[in-house]
Amino acid sequence: MNEEMKSLSENDKAFAASADSVEASSDFPPAEDGYQRLWTPQRMVYVQGQDKPKTTDKKECPFCAAQEKSDEEGLIAWRGTYVFAIMNLYPYNVGHLMICPYRHVGMLLDLNDEELQEFEKATVLSIAVMKEVSHPDGWNVGVNQGEVAGAGVAGHLHQHVVPRWEGDSNFMPITAGTRTMPILLSSQRDAYAEGFTKLQGDFGLPLK
């Protein structure tokens, strides 16, 4: 196991190590309503504060920092003219990525017309890429604006695009001390990057 960990990127190590800080799903309370649960215990590391910006300042923004790195190191799957697609280091589900503007702004109201157009078109493109690469049965797409609305990085707008598969809320939890990790973040990014390159022209992207 130690040799395997040595071969992983820092992003993949952080993702894998998060399994050590979660509770077994057998300890979770029973569902008392009709809602479907998608258990994401690997996100507890982030929820508890690790790597989470303390302020909305650009200097602490992970999305701004990622732009200065290589695509591989920053987990960026696609770069457009005004926005980019980046993998979520603490995903709700396998393949979870986000669409972000390059500018450090926190609200949809802050985008200009060109940014808004590419922001939305890139979201549709990302769904097409996921369909091409991993064949999900559905998607959750949405924006949390402001800390009170649940935005983890409130200072930098980002739209979540989360692929869903039938039964994924059943096989994803920790069971008997085991969590499934079918693909590394770096490998998923590589697959998405190829998909974005292949399909971007069909959506008139990137904008000129």
Secondary structure, DSSP 8 states (H G I E B T S, - for coil): -HHHHHTS-HHHHHHHHGGGG---GGGS----SS------GGGHHHHTTTT--SSS-GGG-HHHHHHTS-HHHHTEEEE-SSEEEEE-SS-SSTT-EEEEESS---SGGG--HHHHHHHHHHHHHHHHHHHHHT--SEEEEEE--SGGGT-SSTTS--EEEEEE-TTHHHHSS-BTTB----S-HHHHHHHHHHHHHHHGGGGT-S--
